Amino acid sequence: MRYDKRKLIEGHVVLHLKRRLDISKIGITFNGTTKQVTATPDKTRETQLFTLQEILWNAAPSKGKAPARKGYYGLDSTNGSNDRKGLCPTSGAHTFLFAIKWPQVNFPPNLPPQRSLVQTEYVLRAFIQVLKSDEEITSEPLYVEFRPHIDPSRLAKQTPAAEPQTTIVKDDNDRVLGEASLSCSNPKGLIFGSECQLTLNLLLRQSDPKRLPRKAKIEVCEIHKSVSPTNDSTKHQCFILSHETILLPPEILKPHTECKIPLRIQVPIPEVDSQRGATGLPTLTIDGLQVQYLIRVCIPLNPSRFMTSKTKVISVECPVVVGNVKPKERRATRKVPMLVVNAEGEGIWDSSQSMSLKEQHYEKRRIIEWSDTCEIPRFLAGGDVDEEDIV
C-alpha cells in the first residue's frame, strides 16, 4: 500500500485460490471510526466517519465478447454458455490493483487505543462474496496512518497572540516572594526539531542574594483536549515531551530588580511509540479534538534562610504553535519593465531595476521609426527592444 500527497491510497489485493470457488465479487472497503475514551468502556460511543467500497472484480456478464485470459473461466462453460466470468486455481496468485481517493473532509488523525482522549482508526479490508451464499470472506485489517500537514506560519496567523500571564507567588505570611511571566518570540510558529526563543521576566522579592534561585526546570508539553458533544464537558491530557534543568545566570539575577532572561528551548521530534505518550501530532483542532503545545518553566523559591522551610515554586507557561511542514518560502517577484514611447519615437524602459532615475531621464534612444503610410511603427535594428517584446 502507498499513500501519496494527492490523498490517494494505492495498493493491490492478492488472492490465492487452492480450489475452485464460485465468487461473485471481489472488492475492498475503507472505514473510518472514532470514539471518545471514557473510564467505563461500556459507555464508549463509537462514531462512523465514513465507509467506502470499491469493487475490483465482478462475475457479472461483461458487455460484448472479451478475450480469454489465463486464470479465468466461464462458469457455465459446460452448458455452452459464457454468461458469467470466473476465477480458477493457478500456480501463482490473482492480483487486483486499487486506488481510493481520501474523502475531502477535515477528518481527525489516526490515534491508536490508550494513547489519547480520542481513538480514531482508518482500516482497509479486502472481501470476497461467494455466489448463491451469504458468506463473505474478509482479509486481515490493514490500518492506514493519517497525519494532517500543518504549516505553522499559516496557523500562527489565525491564532491570536496570547498575552503573557504574570504569576505571583507568596509565602505563608502572604508576602510576595516573586513575580514571573514567559513570552515567546516566534511569530511564524515552529516545527518539530526547531528551537524556540523565549524571554523569562523575573522579579524576586528577596533581599538576601544568597537565597536567590540558581536553577529552573523547563518542560515541553503536548496537551490534548476533548470536548464531549453531549454535555460540553472538556477533558485534558498532558504528555511531557522533554524536560531539562538549566542554570540561571547569576550576573542577571538581582534582588528586587526585574530582569529579562533569554531562553532557547528545542521542541523535540516526538517518538510516536514512546511510553511517555507523545503522538507526533501538530497543533490542530479537528472534530472535538484539540492538540496544543506549551513550554513550562518552574523556578523553586526558598522563602527562608532555614532549609526546613517549605519551598515555593513559581511556574509560568507559554503556548506555542507547532507544525510538521516547513513554511513555503515566497519567491521574489520580478518587476516587468514597461516600455514608454513618445511621439518622437524615443523610448525608455520604465523600471527601477533596469536603470536609475537619472538614466531614465537622460538616456533615451530612438528605437522605432514611424511611417506615413502605415500606423504600425518599424523597430530599428539598433534599438533596445525587439518587436516580440511589445505586447
KEKE-3310 file (N, C-alpha, C; in steps of 0.2 Angstrom, whole numbers, plus 5000, padded with zeros to 4 digits):
npx = (5004:5002:5003:5000:5004:4993:4982:4979:4976:4985:4986:4987:4977:4980:4975:4974:4970:4966:4957:4943:4931:4916:4914:4907:4909:4924:4932:4936:4935:4935:4936:4932:4933:4929:4930:4926:4936:4932:4931:4923:4922:4910:4902:4907:4906:4905:4908:4904:4914:4916:4912:4919:4918:4924:4923:4933:4933:4921:4909:4898:4891:4900:4899:4898:4910:4923:4941:4949:4958:4972:4969:4956:4939:4924:4909:4898:4902:4901:4888:4889:4888:4893:4890:4894:4909:4923:4935:4949:4959:4977:4994:5001:4995:4981:4980:4974:4973:4971:4965:4961:4952:4955:4943:4936:4936:4938:4945:4949:4966:4973:4973:4979:4973:4972:4980:4977:4963:4954:4950:4954:4953:4958:4954:4958:4950:4950:4938:4928:4914:4904:4896:4878:4876:4877:4889:4904:4920:4933:4948:4963:4963:4970:4979:4978:4988:4986:4991:4988:4995:5002:5005:5015:5016:5005:4995:4998:4995:4981:4979:4976:4988:4994:4993:5006:5005:5006:5013:5011:5019:5017:5022:5019:5015:5008:5017:5024:5035:5040:5038:5033:5034:5031:5036:5035:5045:5042:5034:5030:5028:5033:5042:5044:5058:5065:5071:5065:5063:5063:5058:5061:5053:5058:5055:5061:5057:5067:5079:5091:5105:5110:5099:5093:5086:5094:5093:5082:5068:5063:5050:5043:5027:5014:4997:4981:4965:4948:4931:4916:4902:4889:4887:4895:4907:4924:4939:4956:4972:4989:5005:5022:5035:5048:5061:5071:5085:5091:5104:5102:5107:5119:5124:5114:5102:5095:5092:5075:5074:5068:5071:5077:5078:5085:5080:5082:5074:5073:5061:5056:5057:5044:5043:5034:5031:5034:5034:5030:5020:5019:5012:5015:5008:5004:5000:4982:4965:4952:4936:4931:4943:4957:4974:4987:5002:5014:5026:5034:5040:5048:5052:5061:5058:5065:5058:5064:5079:5082:5083:5073:5061:5047:5048:5043:5036:5037:5028:5027:5019:5019:5011:5014:5014:5015:5020:5021:5026:5037:5037:5032:5044:5042:5043:5054:5046:5047:5049:5042:5048:5041:5038:5040:5035:5037:5030:5040:5046:5055:5060:5060:5064:5054:5058:5063:5073:5080:5087:5093:5084:5090:5096:5085:5079:5088:5095:5089:5084:5082:5071:5061:5053:5043:5030:5023:5013:5009:5002:5008:5023:5040:5053:5069:5085:5095:5090:5084:5075:5066:5053:5046:5045:5036:5019)
npy = (4994:5012:5029:5044:5062:5067:5063:5050:5033:5019:5003:4985:4969:4953:4937:4920:4905:4889:4880:4877:4890:4898:4914:4929:4943:4953:4964:4980:4988:5003:5010:5022:5026:5034:5037:5042:5041:5034:5032:5021:5007:5002:5012:5019:5028:5025:5033:5032:5038:5037:5026:5018:5009:4998:4989:4977:4966:4958:4945:4947:4946:4953:4967:4964:4953:4948:4945:4929:4926:4921:4910:4913:4908:4902:4901:4894:4885:4872:4870:4876:4890:4906:4916:4921:4927:4919:4913:4903:4890:4894:4892:4902:4918:4929:4946:4961:4978:4994:5010:5022:5037:5049:5055:5071:5079:5086:5076:5069:5065:5048:5039:5027:5015:5019:5030:5043:5055:5053:5040:5035:5027:5021:5009:4997:4983:4969:4959:4945:4939:4926:4916:4913:4912:4918:4920:4929:4932:4940:4949:4951:4966:4981:4994:5011:5025:5042:5058:5075:5088:5102:5119:5129:5143:5148:5144:5151:5164:5163:5161:5170:5181:5177:5185:5188:5179:5184:5177:5176:5173:5169:5169:5159:5169:5178:5186:5193:5183:5182:5187:5182:5180:5173:5174:5172:5173:5169:5172:5166:5153:5136:5121:5103:5099:5111:5127:5136:5153:5161:5173:5176:5184:5190:5194:5195:5196:5196:5200:5195:5190:5177:5169:5168:5160:5147:5138:5131:5123:5116:5112:5104:5102:5092:5095:5087:5090:5086:5088:5084:5080:5079:5084:5095:5094:5096:5087:5085:5080:5078:5077:5075:5080:5083:5087:5097:5104:5120:5132:5147:5163:5170:5183:5191:5190:5199:5206:5212:5217:5219:5207:5201:5186:5178:5163:5148:5135:5118:5111:5095:5081:5071:5054:5042:5030:5030:5028:5038:5044:5053:5058:5064:5073:5088:5105:5107:5108:5098:5090:5090:5087:5094:5098:5105:5114:5119:5128:5126:5134:5131:5138:5135:5143:5148:5153:5156:5158:5146:5129:5121:5126:5127:5124:5135:5136:5144:5145:5147:5148:5146:5146:5138:5137:5123:5115:5102:5104:5113:5131:5138:5146:5162:5167:5178:5193:5198:5213:5218:5227:5242:5248:5264:5275:5290:5303:5306:5295:5290:5280:5272:5261:5259:5256:5252:5243:5241:5253:5268:5283:5294:5289:5285:5297:5305:5296:5292:5282:5281:5270:5266:5269:5279:5278:5286:5280:5268:5263:5255:5255:5254:5244:5248:5242:5244:5247:5246:5236:5222:5217:5207:5209:5218:5219)
npz = (5000:4997:5001:4994:4991:4984:4991:4989:4991:4986:4981:4981:4980:4984:4979:4983:4977:4981:4978:4967:4967:4968:4965:4967:4968:4971:4981:4990:5006:5015:5030:5042:5059:5075:5092:5109:5123:5138:5156:5159:5149:5143:5141:5130:5116:5099:5083:5066:5054:5040:5026:5013:4998:4985:4971:4964:4956:4946:4944:4935:4919:4906:4894:4877:4869:4878:4877:4881:4896:4905:4919:4921:4919:4911:4920:4916:4906:4903:4899:4887:4887:4891:4902:4914:4922:4929:4942:4942:4951:4951:4948:4953:4959:4960:4956:4961:4957:4966:4969:4980:4984:4996:5007:5005:5017:5033:5042:5058:5064:5064:5079:5090:5102:5119:5119:5118:5122:5112:5101:5085:5070:5054:5042:5031:5022:5012:5003:4999:4990:4990:4978:4977:4991:5007:5013:5016:5014:5022:5023:5034:5044:5038:5044:5041:5041:5046:5045:5047:5037:5043:5042:5051:5050:5044:5052:5064:5060:5061:5074:5088:5096:5112:5127:5139:5154:5171:5185:5202:5217:5234:5251:5267:5275:5267:5260:5246:5236:5223:5206:5189:5172:5155:5138:5121:5106:5093:5080:5068:5071:5075:5070:5072:5081:5079:5087:5100:5104:5119:5132:5149:5161:5177:5193:5209:5225:5236:5248:5252:5243:5243:5244:5232:5218:5209:5199:5186:5180:5164:5154:5139:5133:5127:5124:5125:5122:5124:5119:5124:5114:5120:5133:5134:5141:5145:5143:5149:5144:5147:5140:5143:5133:5134:5146:5156:5166:5169:5172:5180:5175:5186:5185:5180:5189:5201:5218:5221:5208:5192:5180:5163:5156:5143:5134:5125:5119:5113:5103:5104:5092:5092:5098:5092:5096:5109:5127:5135:5129:5118:5103:5091:5084:5076:5081:5081:5078:5077:5074:5088:5095:5102:5100:5108:5111:5124:5133:5149:5163:5178:5194:5208:5224:5239:5253:5266:5276:5282:5280:5283:5280:5269:5252:5239:5223:5208:5194:5176:5160:5142:5127:5112:5094:5084:5070:5057:5044:5034:5032:5017:5006:5000:4983:4976:4968:4952:4944:4929:4916:4909:4893:4887:4875:4866:4856:4847:4844:4853:4866:4882:4896:4909:4923:4939:4942:4930:4927:4934:4940:4935:4924:4917:4913:4906:4896:4883:4869:4851:4846:4837:4821:4813:4801:4786:4779:4786:4801:4810:4819:4814:4820:4824:4820:4829:4841:4858:4861:4854:4842:4847:4861:4864:4869)
capx = (5000:5006:4999:5004:5002:4987:4977:4977:4978:4986:4989:4984:4974:4982:4971:4977:4964:4968:4952:4938:4926:4911:4915:4903:4913:4930:4932:4939:4932:4939:4931:4935:4929:4932:4926:4928:4938:4929:4933:4919:4922:4903:4898:4911:4902:4908:4905:4906:4916:4914:4913:4920:4918:4926:4923:4939:4931:4914:4907:4893:4892:4903:4896:4902:4914:4930:4946:4950:4964:4974:4967:4949:4935:4916:4906:4893:4905:4899:4882:4890:4886:4898:4886:4897:4916:4925:4942:4951:4965:4983:5000:5003:4990:4977:4982:4969:4975:4965:4966:4955:4953:4953:4937:4938:4933:4944:4944:4955:4971:4973:4976:4978:4969:4975:4986:4974:4956:4950:4953:4952:4956:4956:4955:4956:4949:4948:4932:4926:4907:4903:4889:4872:4878:4878:4896:4908:4927:4937:4955:4965:4963:4976:4977:4981:4991:4984:4993:4987:5001:5001:5010:5014:5016:4998:4991:5000:4991:4974:4979:4978:4993:4992:4997:5010:5002:5010:5012:5014:5020:5018:5024:5013:5013:5005:5021:5026:5041:5042:5033:5037:5030:5035:5034:5038:5046:5042:5028:5028:5027:5039:5041:5047:5066:5067:5072:5060:5066:5058:5060:5058:5053:5058:5056:5062:5057:5071:5084:5097:5107:5111:5093:5090:5086:5100:5091:5075:5066:5059:5046:5039:5021:5009:4991:4976:4958:4942:4925:4910:4896:4883:4887:4900:4912:4931:4944:4963:4978:4996:5011:5028:5039:5055:5062:5078:5086:5096:5106:5100:5114:5119:5125:5107:5098:5097:5086:5070:5075:5065:5077:5074:5082:5083:5080:5082:5072:5072:5055:5059:5053:5040:5043:5027:5030:5037:5030:5028:5013:5019:5008:5018:5003:5005:4994:4976:4958:4948:4931:4931:4950:4962:4981:4991:5009:5016:5033:5033:5046:5047:5058:5060:5060:5066:5056:5068:5086:5082:5082:5067:5055:5044:5050:5038:5038:5034:5028:5024:5018:5019:5008:5017:5011:5020:5018:5025:5028:5041:5033:5034:5047:5040:5048:5054:5043:5051:5046:5042:5049:5036:5041:5037:5037:5034:5028:5046:5049:5060:5058:5064:5062:5052:5059:5068:5078:5084:5091:5092:5080:5094:5097:5079:5078:5093:5097:5084:5087:5077:5070:5056:5053:5036:5029:5017:5009:5007:5001:5012:5030:5045:5058:5076:5090:5100:5086:5085:5070:5063:5046:5042:5045:5030:5013)
capy = (5000:5018:5035:5049:5068:5068:5059:5043:5027:5015:4996:4979:4964:4947:4931:4914:4900:4882:4876:4881:4894:4902:4920:4934:4949:4954:4971:4982:4993:5008:5013:5027:5027:5037:5036:5046:5036:5035:5027:5014:5005:5000:5019:5022:5029:5025:5036:5030:5044:5036:5019:5017:5002:4998:4983:4976:4961:4956:4940:4948:4946:4959:4969:4962:4947:4949:4940:4925:4927:4915:4911:4915:4903:4903:4897:4889:4883:4865:4871:4880:4897:4910:4921:4924:4926:4916:4913:4896:4890:4894:4890:4909:4922:4934:4952:4966:4985:4998:5017:5025:5044:5051:5059:5078:5081:5088:5071:5069:5060:5042:5038:5021:5015:5021:5035:5050:5055:5051:5034:5036:5022:5020:5002:4994:4976:4965:4955:4940:4937:4919:4916:4909:4911:4925:4920:4934:4931:4946:4949:4954:4973:4985:5001:5017:5031:5048:5064:5081:5093:5109:5124:5133:5150:5149:5143:5156:5170:5163:5161:5177:5181:5176:5190:5184:5179:5185:5173:5179:5168:5172:5164:5158:5175:5182:5191:5191:5181:5183:5188:5180:5179:5170:5176:5168:5177:5166:5174:5162:5146:5131:5114:5099:5099:5118:5130:5141:5158:5164:5178:5175:5190:5188:5199:5192:5200:5193:5204:5191:5187:5170:5165:5169:5154:5146:5133:5132:5117:5118:5106:5105:5098:5091:5095:5085:5092:5083:5091:5079:5083:5078:5088:5100:5094:5096:5083:5087:5075:5081:5072:5079:5078:5084:5091:5099:5109:5124:5136:5154:5167:5174:5190:5194:5190:5204:5206:5217:5220:5215:5205:5198:5181:5174:5156:5144:5128:5114:5107:5088:5077:5066:5047:5040:5024:5032:5026:5044:5046:5058:5056:5066:5077:5096:5109:5106:5107:5094:5086:5089:5085:5099:5097:5111:5114:5124:5127:5127:5135:5131:5140:5135:5149:5147:5159:5157:5155:5140:5124:5117:5129:5124:5128:5138:5135:5149:5142:5151:5144:5150:5142:5139:5134:5118:5111:5097:5106:5119:5136:5139:5152:5166:5168:5186:5195:5201:5218:5218:5234:5245:5252:5271:5278:5296:5304:5307:5288:5289:5275:5270:5256:5262:5251:5254:5238:5241:5259:5273:5288:5299:5286:5285:5304:5307:5291:5290:5280:5281:5263:5264:5273:5280:5279:5290:5275:5263:5265:5251:5258:5249:5244:5249:5236:5246:5249:5242:5230:5218:5218:5202:5212:5223:5216)
capz = (5000:4996:5002:4991:4993:4981:4996:4985:4994:4981:4983:4977:4983:4981:4980:4982:4977:4982:4975:4963:4972:4964:4968:4963:4968:4975:4982:4996:5010:5018:5035:5047:5065:5080:5098:5115:5128:5144:5161:5158:5142:5141:5139:5125:5110:5093:5078:5060:5050:5033:5023:5006:4995:4978:4968:4960:4951:4946:4939:4931:4912:4903:4888:4872:4870:4880:4875:4886:4899:4909:4926:4921:4915:4911:4925:4913:4900:4902:4895:4881:4889:4894:4904:4919:4922:4935:4943:4943:4954:4947:4952:4956:4963:4956:4959:4959:4959:4968:4971:4984:4985:5003:5007:5005:5023:5038:5047:5063:5063:5067:5086:5092:5108:5125:5118:5119:5124:5107:5097:5078:5066:5047:5041:5024:5022:5006:5004:4993:4991:4987:4974:4980:4998:5011:5015:5014:5017:5023:5025:5040:5044:5037:5047:5037:5046:5043:5049:5043:5036:5046:5041:5057:5049:5042:5058:5068:5058:5063:5081:5091:5101:5119:5132:5144:5161:5176:5190:5208:5222:5241:5257:5271:5278:5262:5257:5239:5235:5216:5200:5183:5165:5150:5132:5115:5101:5086:5077:5062:5073:5075:5068:5077:5080:5079:5093:5102:5108:5125:5137:5155:5165:5183:5199:5215:5231:5242:5249:5253:5237:5244:5244:5225:5214:5204:5194:5183:5176:5158:5151:5133:5135:5122:5128:5122:5125:5121:5120:5123:5111:5124:5139:5133:5146:5142:5147:5147:5145:5146:5139:5143:5128:5136:5152:5157:5171:5167:5177:5179:5176:5192:5184:5179:5194:5207:5222:5220:5201:5186:5175:5157:5154:5136:5134:5119:5120:5107:5103:5101:5087:5096:5097:5092:5100:5116:5133:5138:5126:5113:5097:5085:5080:5076:5083:5077:5081:5072:5077:5095:5097:5101:5101:5109:5114:5128:5137:5156:5167:5185:5197:5216:5228:5246:5257:5272:5276:5285:5275:5285:5277:5263:5246:5235:5216:5204:5187:5171:5154:5136:5122:5105:5088:5082:5064:5054:5037:5034:5028:5010:5005:4995:4978:4974:4962:4947:4941:4922:4914:4904:4888:4886:4869:4865:4849:4843:4843:4858:4871:4888:4900:4915:4928:4944:4942:4924:4927:4939:4938:4931:4917:4913:4911:4901:4891:4878:4862:4846:4845:4832:4816:4811:4793:4784:4776:4790:4808:4814:4818:4812:4825:4822:4822:4835:4847:4865:4861:4848:4841:4851:4867:4864:4869)
cpx = (5004:5001:5003:5001:4995:4981:4974:4980:4979:4989:4986:4982:4977:4978:4974:4971:4967:4963:4947:4933:4922:4911:4911:4906:4919:4931:4936:4935:4937:4934:4935:4930:4932:4927:4930:4930:4936:4932:4929:4919:4915:4900:4902:4906:4906:4905:4908:4908:4914:4915:4913:4920:4920:4926:4929:4937:4924:4912:4901:4895:4895:4899:4900:4906:4921:4935:4947:4957:4965:4972:4959:4945:4928:4913:4901:4896:4903:4892:4883:4888:4892:4895:4890:4904:4917:4933:4943:4958:4971:4989:5003:4997:4987:4979:4977:4972:4969:4969:4960:4956:4951:4948:4939:4934:4939:4943:4950:4960:4970:4976:4974:4975:4974:4981:4983:4967:4952:4954:4950:4956:4953:4958:4953:4955:4947:4942:4931:4918:4906:4896:4884:4874:4878:4885:4900:4915:4931:4944:4957:4965:4970:4975:4981:4982:4989:4986:4992:4993:4999:5006:5010:5013:5008:4993:4992:4996:4984:4974:4980:4983:4991:4996:5000:5006:5007:5008:5015:5014:5021:5020:5018:5011:5010:5010:5024:5033:5044:5037:5037:5031:5034:5032:5038:5039:5047:5035:5025:5028:5033:5037:5045:5054:5069:5068:5067:5064:5061:5062:5057:5059:5053:5059:5056:5062:5060:5077:5091:5099:5108:5105:5090:5091:5092:5098:5084:5074:5061:5056:5043:5033:5017:5002:4985:4969:4953:4936:4920:4904:4889:4882:4892:4906:4919:4936:4951:4967:4984:5001:5017:5033:5047:5056:5069:5079:5092:5098:5105:5107:5114:5121:5119:5103:5100:5091:5082:5072:5072:5071:5073:5080:5080:5084:5079:5080:5070:5065:5057:5054:5050:5042:5037:5026:5033:5032:5027:5022:5013:5016:5011:5013:5005:4999:4988:4970:4953:4943:4931:4938:4954:4969:4985:4998:5010:5023:5032:5040:5045:5053:5057:5062:5060:5064:5060:5075:5087:5080:5076:5061:5053:5045:5044:5041:5034:5034:5024:5024:5018:5016:5012:5014:5016:5017:5023:5027:5031:5037:5036:5038:5044:5045:5048:5051:5047:5047:5047:5043:5043:5039:5037:5039:5033:5032:5034:5049:5055:5057:5062:5061:5060:5052:5064:5074:5083:5089:5089:5087:5084:5095:5091:5077:5082:5095:5091:5087:5081:5077:5065:5056:5046:5035:5023:5011:5006:5007:5005:5019:5035:5051:5065:5080:5094:5096:5087:5080:5068:5056:5042:5042:5039:5024:5007)
cpy = (5006:5024:5041:5056:5070:5065:5053:5038:5021:5008:4991:4973:4957:4941:4925:4909:4893:4877:4880:4884:4898:4909:4925:4941:4949:4962:4973:4987:4997:5011:5017:5028:5031:5037:5040:5040:5038:5030:5020:5013:5004:5006:5022:5022:5030:5029:5034:5037:5043:5029:5020:5010:5002:4991:4982:4971:4959:4950:4941:4948:4953:4960:4967:4956:4949:4944:4936:4927:4921:4916:4912:4910:4905:4898:4892:4887:4876:4865:4875:4887:4900:4917:4925:4923:4922:4915:4905:4896:4890:4892:4897:4912:4927:4940:4957:4973:4989:5005:5020:5032:5045:5056:5066:5081:5082:5082:5071:5064:5053:5042:5031:5021:5016:5026:5042:5049:5053:5045:5035:5031:5022:5013:5000:4986:4974:4960:4951:4938:4931:4919:4911:4908:4918:4925:4926:4933:4938:4944:4952:4962:4976:4992:5006:5023:5037:5054:5070:5085:5100:5113:5129:5141:5152:5149:5148:5163:5169:5162:5167:5176:5181:5181:5186:5185:5180:5181:5176:5173:5171:5166:5163:5164:5180:5188:5188:5189:5182:5184:5185:5179:5176:5172:5173:5173:5174:5167:5169:5154:5142:5125:5110:5099:5106:5121:5135:5147:5161:5169:5177:5181:5188:5193:5195:5197:5197:5198:5201:5188:5180:5166:5165:5162:5153:5141:5134:5125:5119:5112:5108:5100:5098:5090:5092:5087:5089:5086:5086:5083:5083:5083:5094:5100:5093:5092:5085:5081:5078:5076:5077:5076:5078:5088:5092:5104:5113:5129:5143:5158:5171:5182:5194:5195:5195:5205:5213:5221:5216:5213:5201:5192:5177:5167:5153:5137:5124:5110:5100:5085:5071:5059:5044:5034:5024:5030:5032:5047:5051:5055:5059:5071:5084:5099:5109:5106:5104:5089:5084:5088:5091:5097:5103:5109:5120:5122:5130:5128:5135:5133:5139:5141:5146:5153:5160:5155:5149:5134:5120:5120:5126:5128:5129:5137:5140:5146:5146:5146:5149:5145:5143:5135:5130:5115:5106:5098:5113:5124:5137:5146:5156:5168:5176:5188:5199:5207:5218:5225:5236:5249:5259:5274:5285:5297:5305:5300:5287:5285:5274:5265:5259:5257:5253:5249:5238:5247:5263:5278:5293:5296:5286:5292:5306:5303:5288:5288:5280:5273:5261:5270:5273:5281:5282:5285:5270:5265:5261:5254:5252:5249:5244:5244:5238:5248:5244:5236:5228:5219:5213:5204:5216:5219:5220)
cpz = (5000:4997:4999:4993:4989:4985:4992:4989:4988:4984:4979:4982:4980:4984:4978:4982:4976:4979:4971:4968:4967:4968:4963:4963:4973:4975:4989:4999:5014:5023:5040:5053:5070:5086:5104:5120:5134:5149:5161:5151:5139:5138:5133:5119:5104:5087:5071:5056:5043:5031:5016:5003:4987:4976:4963:4955:4952:4941:4935:4923:4909:4896:4882:4873:4871:4878:4881:4889:4904:4916:4926:4917:4915:4915:4922:4907:4898:4898:4889:4881:4892:4897:4910:4919:4929:4936:4945:4947:4949:4952:4956:4960:4958:4960:4956:4962:4961:4970:4974:4985:4992:5003:5008:5011:5028:5044:5052:5061:5066:5074:5088:5099:5114:5124:5118:5121:5119:5103:5090:5074:5059:5045:5034:5025:5015:5008:4998:4995:4987:4984:4977:4987:5001:5014:5012:5018:5017:5025:5032:5039:5042:5039:5043:5042:5042:5047:5044:5043:5038:5045:5047:5056:5047:5048:5064:5067:5061:5070:5084:5096:5108:5123:5137:5151:5166:5182:5197:5214:5229:5246:5261:5275:5273:5260:5250:5239:5228:5211:5194:5178:5160:5143:5127:5109:5094:5083:5071:5065:5073:5072:5072:5075:5080:5086:5094:5106:5113:5129:5143:5159:5172:5188:5205:5221:5237:5242:5250:5246:5237:5243:5237:5222:5210:5199:5192:5179:5170:5155:5144:5134:5129:5126:5123:5125:5120:5123:5119:5120:5115:5129:5139:5138:5142:5146:5144:5148:5143:5145:5139:5138:5130:5142:5153:5163:5169:5173:5176:5180:5182:5191:5182:5184:5200:5211:5220:5213:5196:5181:5169:5156:5148:5137:5127:5120:5114:5108:5100:5096:5091:5093:5097:5096:5107:5121:5136:5135:5121:5106:5091:5081:5081:5080:5079:5081:5076:5076:5084:5099:5096:5104:5102:5112:5119:5131:5144:5159:5174:5189:5205:5219:5236:5250:5263:5271:5279:5280:5276:5282:5271:5257:5242:5228:5212:5197:5182:5164:5148:5130:5115:5100:5085:5075:5062:5047:5037:5030:5021:5009:4999:4990:4977:4968:4958:4944:4933:4920:4909:4899:4887:4880:4868:4857:4844:4841:4848:4864:4876:4891:4907:4920:4933:4944:4936:4924:4932:4936:4934:4924:4913:4910:4905:4895:4888:4872:4858:4844:4839:4827:4813:4804:4792:4781:4780:4797:4812:4814:4817:4817:4822:4824:4828:4841:4853:4865:4854:4848:4846:4859:4869:4864:4866)
residu = (MET:ARG:TYR:ASP:LYS:ARG:LYS:LEU:ILE:GLU:GLY:HIS:VAL:VAL:LEU:HIS:LEU:LYS:ARG:ARG:LEU:ASP:ILE:SER:LYS:ILE:GLY:ILE:THR:PHE:ASN:GLY:THR:THR:LYS:GLN:VAL:THR:ALA:THR:PRO:ASP:LYS:THR:ARG:GLU:THR:GLN:LEU:PHE:THR:LEU:GLN:GLU:ILE:LEU:TRP:ASN:ALA:ALA:PRO:SER:LYS:GLY:LYS:ALA:PRO:ALA:ARG:LYS:GLY:TYR:TYR:GLY:LEU:ASP:SER:THR:ASN:GLY:SER:ASN:ASP:ARG:LYS:GLY:LEU:CYS:PRO:THR:SER:GLY:ALA:HIS:THR:PHE:LEU:PHE:ALA:ILE:LYS:TRP:PRO:GLN:VAL:ASN:PHE:PRO:PRO:ASN:LEU:PRO:PRO:GLN:ARG:SER:LEU:VAL:GLN:THR:GLU:TYR:VAL:LEU:ARG:ALA:PHE:ILE:GLN:VAL:LEU:LYS:SER:ASP:GLU:GLU:ILE:THR:SER:GLU:PRO:LEU:TYR:VAL:GLU:PHE:ARG:PRO:HIS:ILE:ASP:PRO:SER:ARG:LEU:ALA:LYS:GLN:THR:PRO:ALA:ALA:GLU:PRO:GLN:THR:THR:ILE:VAL:LYS:ASP:ASP:ASN:ASP:ARG:VAL:LEU:GLY:GLU:ALA:SER:LEU:SER:CYS:SER:ASN:PRO:LYS:GLY:LEU:ILE:PHE:GLY:SER:GLU:CYS:GLN:LEU:THR:LEU:ASN:LEU:LEU:LEU:ARG:GLN:SER:ASP:PRO:LYS:ARG:LEU:PRO:ARG:LYS:ALA:LYS:ILE:GLU:VAL:CYS:GLU:ILE:HIS:LYS:SER:VAL:SER:PRO:THR:ASN:ASP:SER:THR:LYS:HIS:GLN:CYS:PHE:ILE:LEU:SER:HIS:GLU:THR:ILE:LEU:LEU:PRO:PRO:GLU:ILE:LEU:LYS:PRO:HIS:THR:GLU:CYS:LYS:ILE:PRO:LEU:ARG:ILE:GLN:VAL:PRO:ILE:PRO:GLU:VAL:ASP:SER:GLN:ARG:GLY:ALA:THR:GLY:LEU:PRO:THR:LEU:THR:ILE:ASP:GLY:LEU:GLN:VAL:GLN:TYR:LEU:ILE:ARG:VAL:CYS:ILE:PRO:LEU:ASN:PRO:SER:ARG:PHE:MET:THR:SER:LYS:THR:LYS:VAL:ILE:SER:VAL:GLU:CYS:PRO:VAL:VAL:VAL:GLY:ASN:VAL:LYS:PRO:LYS:GLU:ARG:ARG:ALA:THR:ARG:LYS:VAL:PRO:MET:LEU:VAL:VAL:ASN:ALA:GLU:GLY:GLU:GLY:ILE:TRP:ASP:SER:SER:GLN:SER:MET:SER:LEU:LYS:GLU:GLN:HIS:TYR:GLU:LYS:ARG:ARG:ILE:ILE:GLU:TRP:SER:ASP:THR:CYS:GLU:ILE:PRO:ARG:PHE:LEU:ALA:GLY:GLY:ASP:VAL:ASP:GLU:GLU:ASP:ILE:VAL)
# end
